Amino acid sequence: MMGTNNDVESLTASFPKEDVYSMRRIVIAPIFGAILSVLFLYWKRFFVSLEFYFRIAYALVPTVIIAFLLKKYVDQALGSVLIVGINLLIGGFIMLYLESYFKKKTNDESSLKPLNYAFIGLFQAISIFPGVSRSAATIYGGMFQGMNRKDAAEFSFVLAVPIMFLATVKDLYDFLKLGAQSISNQEVTLLVFGNIVAFLVAILAIKFFVSYIVKYGFTMFAYYRILIESGVILPVYKPLHWTSFDVVKKIKGMTRKAIPKFKIGHAGTLDPLAEGLLIICTQKMTKQVDAIHALPKTYIATIFLGAERPSYDKETEVSATFPIDHLSETLVKETLASFL
């Protein structure tokens, strides 16, 4: 939700105010419906004791403080495709590691202390940066404190209620700030319908998500982040006699069945008779090909002095030899530089 204000302000310059009001209402509706779905699924928790609300407060405090302190940096990161891609990629690998780490760690939520919930809030604060999953962060935060997967997943959704509520209030405030004074009958119908659909879909999504996470964990989500959503930057060894296109074709062939529309490219081209590091970019990371290609590079060459080949490479045999007594290290280095 962070960036909504800027989006709306830019819209006011391009659309009539009436259209901007309608856009804001569309944003508000599904959030409120999602809040209701969590309340519906876990309503008993909200009426057990005041301790439940204290637990939420303990987790929210560090999140709010960190979000406030880092807001400037988060706003800057929101516009960076590179930062989002890096976070998705790194997050995917972290999730794979944590899935292995937490295989045997379980406990009961009732044994947790206020400091434990504050720690969960610290994990949730990580998700203020784009490309970081809030639910995964809070679930892992809960598991670090001893929660089992089910309790951690359900607490993650409960913890989202005040956050979504504040986001809804903020959107509503921005909506009214634009100058809206009334809502037509048609718009009321749209809001009600949007809330109902969001409510029903969110219930199904939450029940499926919790059930899936308890049984299988985040492993498939991790692979999705790495291979499909973000893409990767791979340093690949290109063997002798392979073209750069051969490497790309090989990788694409390996992923064709699992990911039909798989984007892939390489930064720079190595000669078929050269071997070494070839940078492969996939999916969203293909946008970084030009930037990587412009980076400084190091080449390692094996030189045979005093020999000549008709093709000037290993495609043909040595056709003539010459004396090398007059050659110096400086002259060799200067001549090598002319090939770059």
Order of alpha helices (4+ residues) and beta strands (2+ residues): alpha-alpha-alpha-alpha-alpha-alpha-alpha-alpha-alpha-beta-alpha-beta-beta-alpha-beta-beta-alpha
